[in-house]
Amino acid sequence: MENKIKEYREKKGISQGGLADLCNVSRQTINAIENNKYDPSLQLAFNLAKTLGVTVDDLFLSEGEIEK
């Protein structure tokens, strides 16, 4: 699943480690999600969105949106 986590994280000036700490996961988890190697749980997706001040829809792109 494609996502914009890195884009929103960098806009907020938060490191991968910082975001990981705020969401109670490892930096490696954030890295894997940003590189589309791991799909987060629904709970983690909501935590990421809340922490970054956006909606889950803003963070994650559906397959139809990827092709556009």
C-alpha positions, 0 to 999 in steps of 0.5 A: 500500500503506497503512503505519504508518511515520509512526506508528512513526517518531514513537513513536521520536522520529525525523524523516523525515530521520533515518529516511532517513539510517538507511536510506540513502535520501532524506527525500523517499523516506520522505515518499513512502512515508508518503503512500502515493505510493511502495511501497518495495523489499522490501529497504527495507521490511526496513530500515525495519522493522529500524530501527523495531524492528518487523516488516514485517507491523507496518509494512504493511497488506494490502488486507484489513486496510485495509478493516477 
